[in-house]
Amino acid sequence: MDKLLEEKLWKFLMVASLAIVVGSLFIVISVIIWNGASALSISMITQTPKGGYYLGKEGGILNAIVGSLYLAFGSIILALAISLPAALALQKDYIGRTRLAYYIRLSLDILWGTPSIVYGAFGFIVMLYFGMRASLLGGIIVLAVLELPIMIRSMEEVLKMVPGELKEASYTLGATRFETTSGVVVRQALPGIITAVILAFGRGIGDAASVLFTAGYTDSLPGSLFDPVASLPLAVFFQLGTPFPQVQQRAYASALILLIIVLALSIASRYLSRKFTKNIIR
Amino acid sequence: MNGFWFYLNPIFFILIKNLKLMFSRKFKDIVAGRLMLTAAIFSCTLVLIIAIVLFFRSWPILEVKSLGDLLLGNTWMPFQGEFGFFPFIMGTLYVTLIAMAIAVPLSILSAVYLAEYAHENVRTKVLPVIDLLAGIPPVVYGVWGVLAVVPFIAYIAPAVGNIGIPFFGSMGYTTGYSLLAGGIVLAIMVFPIIISISEQVLRAVPSEIREASISLGATRWQTIKHAVIRIAYPGIAAAIILGFSRAIGETMAVLMVVGNVPNIPSSVFDSAYPLTALIANNYGEMMSIPLYDSALLLAALILMLVILFFTIAARLILINIERRMSYG
């Protein structure tokens, strides 16, 4: 074949496949908006399900929205408390270059790939062992485990980008490793850390399989850490499973609410990571 | 009395000195270092803990039945004590293979375009959009599948089924909840993983190699085909493996569109029942049936071991590349 013709053919194929990939994103979003918007109403987001809600009567999914936010915030705080120190320990000032760090990174990668349904089943066994039932606390812990590898690995990448000269300047002034880490490295990496947190938050709020057994489902707002709690992805799933078209419509609306939350987070992370650059030295 | 305190004096002296040290910066540094190390080690032991717990909980069924019977058995009747995973394993395998057959060519061509042809402006606009695709929750993809993909397949299945392409046959009526629907939804979910990793790998290929090829009169495509891809292919393989492991473990989106009928599918328009859907649909409910929960946990263990194997493979490939790139 003529080499210029071949060039044109392949270039066409590439542009076409990129168009399919980007196009599929717009199709997904527009199908959800198209179907969800018509069923979306104020009462959907301000009321909890009333009697007969799953048969098509009055009510909304406030329980799921509030439950999902509790789950996501709780788990992100728990995960941050473990993942930030862990990511800092993986710097090359600490154990970053040792054999141990290699195995830690490897096992984190395996955790990252582990299906969330496996976390859900594992969490359920552990909760049975401790005599707990499905609860907000159980959901928070399982989601935190799910978010850990994502946060540690992405924070670590950000911490790697902090210029070595900055650390050296701090050490030269007599600062200890911890003072350098907390005063210089964390501040310099703050925008990236926030992006990592928001990324994990989005993953946590959207995950259904892991909270299926561990957080349960309820029609009321969560009262304590030991009550079962509803979540948005499960609300979508259960409403879609009913045979009533009216309730299925609400599942589309719930999916739209979830999509809006996730997209807003994603855009916020891009905006925030630009904004939190006050302490950054370039 | 006086004498007693006199003898204790040195001890107090040492204590106070230690207290001063305790609150000193050095001490803080050591404690913080230990805590960080503990956090890091704790998070990596989770893999071991999960694997060990799953293994011990699935041990009861492994004691009664041989692994071969479980993996290759065709009948799934928990009430009669029959636990054959074969239909579910095939369901997982087929859905994942269909997804990869769709996703791999599209994502790699897109990645090559973004890395080699696209203008800086296009790349910085398209990559964030693809990242956005990665952030959409599985359930939303599932709803999309139910709304758009399933009806589409129900519409085309009778027409395509009559042409007589192997693996594309259909027995008259189909609901649309099928392997193909699961494959399409999964494919879109793994696009971002494959594209973003292979784009990075392609961009890491030194530009001297391209320049050398182009200066010999090769077109850009010939350069890519003969030089760039040759160097980047292990990295692209790693990207595909990572996408594959994501697809194998995906639960909710697949569960919603794949039909959940436990038989071995013979056509892409047939329903299937992947392992992940099996766990999600049944676990936590029927705990009274003997061996049922250890059978389901065995399924979870199998999934985890597959992921472990793929992750280590991808990792070894990527490390090899890093070494080659850094030593020239």
Contacts between the chains, C-beta under 8 A, distances in Angstrom:
chain1	res1	chain2	res2	distance
A	3	B	218	7.9
A	3	B	219	5.1
A	3	B	221	7.8
A	3	B	222	6.2
A	4	B	219	6.6
A	6	B	219	7.4
A	6	B	221	6.0
A	6	B	222	7.7
A	7	B	219	4.4
A	7	B	220	6.5
A	7	B	221	4.5
A	7	B	222	7.6
A	10	B	221	4.7
A	11	B	113	7.7
A	11	B	117	6.7
A	11	B	221	7.0
A	13	B	109	5.8
A	14	B	109	4.6
A	14	B	110	6.9
A	14	B	112	6.0
A	14	B	113	3.8
A	14	B	117	6.9
A	15	B	113	6.5
A	17	B	105	7.0
A	17	B	106	4.3
A	17	B	107	7.7
A	17	B	109	4.1
A	17	B	110	5.1
A	17	B	113	7.6
A	18	B	109	7.3
A	18	B	110	4.3
A	18	B	113	5.3
A	18	B	114	7.1
A	18	B	126	7.1
A	20	B	106	5.8
A	21	B	106	6.0
A	21	B	107	6.9
A	21	B	110	5.1
A	21	B	130	6.9
A	21	B	133	7.8
A	21	B	191	5.2
A	21	B	195	6.9
A	22	B	126	6.4
A	22	B	129	6.0
A	22	B	130	7.4
A	24	B	133	7.7
A	24	B	188	5.0
A	24	B	191	7.3
A	25	B	129	6.2
A	25	B	130	7.5
A	25	B	132	6.6
A	25	B	133	4.7
A	27	B	144	7.9
A	27	B	148	7.0
A	28	B	133	7.8
A	28	B	136	6.7
A	28	B	140	7.3
A	28	B	141	6.9
A	28	B	144	4.9
A	28	B	188	7.0
A	31	B	144	5.4
A	31	B	147	5.5
A	31	B	148	5.0
A	32	B	140	6.2
A	32	B	143	6.5
A	32	B	144	6.1
A	32	B	147	7.8
A	35	B	147	5.6
A	82	B	39	5.1
A	82	B	42	6.8
A	82	B	43	6.1
A	83	B	39	7.6
A	83	B	43	7.1
A	85	B	35	5.8
A	85	B	36	4.2
A	85	B	38	7.9
A	85	B	39	4.0
A	85	B	40	7.4
A	86	B	36	6.8
A	86	B	39	4.1
A	86	B	40	4.1
A	86	B	42	7.6
A	86	B	43	5.1
A	88	B	36	5.1
A	89	B	33	7.7
A	89	B	36	3.6
A	89	B	37	5.1
A	89	B	39	6.5
A	89	B	40	4.1
A	90	B	40	6.1
A	94	B	33	6.5
A	94	B	36	6.4
A	94	B	37	7.1
A	95	B	37	6.5
A	95	B	40	7.2
A	100	B	41	7.8
A	101	B	40	7.8
A	103	B	44	6.7
A	104	B	40	5.5
A	104	B	41	7.1
A	104	B	43	7.4
A	104	B	44	4.2
A	106	B	311	7.7
A	106	B	312	7.1
A	106	B	315	6.1
A	107	B	44	4.1
A	107	B	45	7.9
A	107	B	46	7.6
A	107	B	47	4.3
A	107	B	48	7.6
A	108	B	43	6.7
A	108	B	44	6.3
A	109	B	311	5.2
A	109	B	315	6.1
A	110	B	47	5.2
A	110	B	307	6.5
A	110	B	308	5.2
A	110	B	311	4.8
A	110	B	312	7.6
A	111	B	43	7.8
A	111	B	46	6.1
A	111	B	47	5.6
A	112	B	311	7.9
A	113	B	242	7.3
A	113	B	245	4.7
A	113	B	246	7.0
A	113	B	249	6.8
A	113	B	307	4.5
A	113	B	310	7.1
A	113	B	311	5.0
A	114	B	47	7.8
A	114	B	50	7.2
A	114	B	249	6.9
A	114	B	304	5.8
A	114	B	307	5.6
A	115	B	248	7.4
A	115	B	249	2.9
A	115	B	250	7.1
A	115	B	251	6.2
A	115	B	276	5.9
A	115	B	303	5.5
A	115	B	304	7.7
A	115	B	307	7.0
A	116	B	249	7.4
A	116	B	251	6.5
A	117	B	249	7.4
A	117	B	251	4.4
A	117	B	276	5.0
A	117	B	279	5.1
A	117	B	280	5.5
A	117	B	300	7.1
A	117	B	303	7.7
A	118	B	50	7.1
A	118	B	54	7.5
A	118	B	249	7.4
A	118	B	279	7.9
A	118	B	300	4.7
A	118	B	303	5.8
A	118	B	304	5.3
A	119	B	50	7.7
A	120	B	279	8.0
A	120	B	280	7.8
A	120	B	283	7.8
A	121	B	54	7.6
A	121	B	279	6.0
A	121	B	283	5.7
A	121	B	296	7.1
A	121	B	297	6.2
A	121	B	300	4.7
A	122	B	50	5.0
A	122	B	53	6.1
A	122	B	54	6.5
A	122	B	300	7.4
A	124	B	283	7.1
A	124	B	284	6.0
A	125	B	53	6.0
A	125	B	54	7.9
A	125	B	57	5.8
A	125	B	297	7.3
A	126	B	53	7.2
A	145	B	46	6.3
A	148	B	43	5.3
A	148	B	46	7.3
A	149	B	43	7.4
A	152	B	40	7.9
A	152	B	43	6.2
A	176	B	25	5.3
A	176	B	26	6.7
A	176	B	28	7.4
A	176	B	29	3.9
A	177	B	29	5.6
A	177	B	33	6.7
A	178	B	25	7.9
A	178	B	28	5.9
A	178	B	29	4.2
A	178	B	32	4.1
A	178	B	33	6.7
A	179	B	25	6.8
A	179	B	29	7.3
A	181	B	32	7.6
A	182	B	32	7.8
A	199	B	135	7.4
A	202	B	135	5.0
A	202	B	137	7.9
A	203	B	135	7.8
A	205	B	137	7.4
A	206	B	135	7.9
A	206	B	136	7.5
A	206	B	137	2.5
A	206	B	138	6.8
A	206	B	139	6.8
A	206	B	140	7.4
A	207	B	137	7.0
A	207	B	138	7.4
A	208	B	137	7.6
A	208	B	138	6.7
A	208	B	139	5.2
A	208	B	251	7.7
A	208	B	252	4.6
A	209	B	138	7.7
A	209	B	251	4.1
A	209	B	252	5.5
A	209	B	276	7.4
A	209	B	280	5.8
A	212	B	280	6.1
A	212	B	284	7.7
A	213	B	283	6.3
A	213	B	284	4.5
A	232	B	139	8.0
A	233	B	137	6.0
A	233	B	138	7.6
A	233	B	139	4.1
A	233	B	252	6.9
A	236	B	139	4.9
A	236	B	140	7.7
A	236	B	142	7.9
A	236	B	143	6.2
A	237	B	139	6.0
A	237	B	142	7.6
A	237	B	252	6.7
A	237	B	256	7.3
A	240	B	142	7.9
A	240	B	143	6.6
A	240	B	146	6.6
A	240	B	256	7.1
A	251	B	143	6.7
A	252	B	143	6.3
A	252	B	147	7.1
A	255	B	139	6.6
A	255	B	140	5.1
A	255	B	143	4.3
A	258	B	137	5.9
A	258	B	139	6.8
A	258	B	140	6.0
A	259	B	136	6.6
A	259	B	137	7.7
A	259	B	140	5.2
A	262	B	135	5.6
A	262	B	136	6.2
A	262	B	137	6.1
A	262	B	140	7.7
A	263	B	132	7.0
A	263	B	135	7.7
A	263	B	136	8.0
A	265	B	135	7.6
A	266	B	131	7.5
A	266	B	132	5.7
A	266	B	135	4.9
A	270	B	128	7.0
